[in-house]
Amino acid sequence: MNIPFSTLSERHLVYAYLAVWILQFGYGSWVASKWFAERRSTKLDS
């Protein structure tokens, strides 16, 4: 599969998808880190 990226007229959509994926991955990582930290703190309290 060869996508002619240099002549792709919808190139901005590729950048938009990449930006959304990066934001989703970052938010998911942040939520997971907070969740693991809270689980660890509540486990230590009990």
C-alpha positions as CSV (number, residue, x, y, z in Angstrom):
1,M,0.0,0.0,0.0
2,N,1.6,3.2,-1.2
3,I,0.0,6.5,-0.2
4,P,1.4,9.5,-2.1
5,F,1.8,11.7,1.0
6,S,3.5,14.5,-0.9
7,T,0.5,15.0,-3.2
8,L,-2.2,14.1,-0.7
9,S,-4.8,16.9,-0.7
10,E,-6.3,15.8,2.6
11,R,-2.9,15.9,4.4
12,H,-4.4,18.1,7.2
13,L,-6.7,15.2,8.1
14,V,-3.8,12.9,8.7
15,Y,-2.3,15.5,11.1
16,A,-5.6,15.9,12.8
17,Y,-6.0,12.1,13.3
18,L,-2.4,11.9,14.7
19,A,-3.0,14.8,17.1
20,V,-6.2,13.2,18.4
21,W,-4.5,9.8,18.8
22,I,-1.6,11.4,20.7
23,L,-4.0,13.3,23.0
24,Q,-6.1,10.2,23.7
25,F,-2.9,8.2,24.5
26,G,-1.7,10.9,26.8
27,Y,-5.0,11.2,28.6
28,G,-5.3,7.4,28.9
29,S,-1.8,7.2,30.3
30,W,-2.6,10.0,32.8
31,V,-5.9,8.4,33.9
32,A,-4.1,5.0,34.3
33,S,-1.3,6.5,36.4
34,K,-3.8,8.3,38.7
35,W,-5.9,5.1,39.0
36,F,-2.8,3.0,39.9
37,A,-1.6,5.6,42.4
38,E,-5.1,5.7,44.1
39,R,-5.3,1.9,44.2
40,R,-1.9,1.7,45.8
41,S,-2.7,4.4,48.4
42,T,-6.1,2.8,49.3
43,K,-4.5,-0.6,49.5
44,L,-1.9,0.7,51.9
45,D,-4.5,2.3,54.1
46,S,-6.5,-0.8,54.7
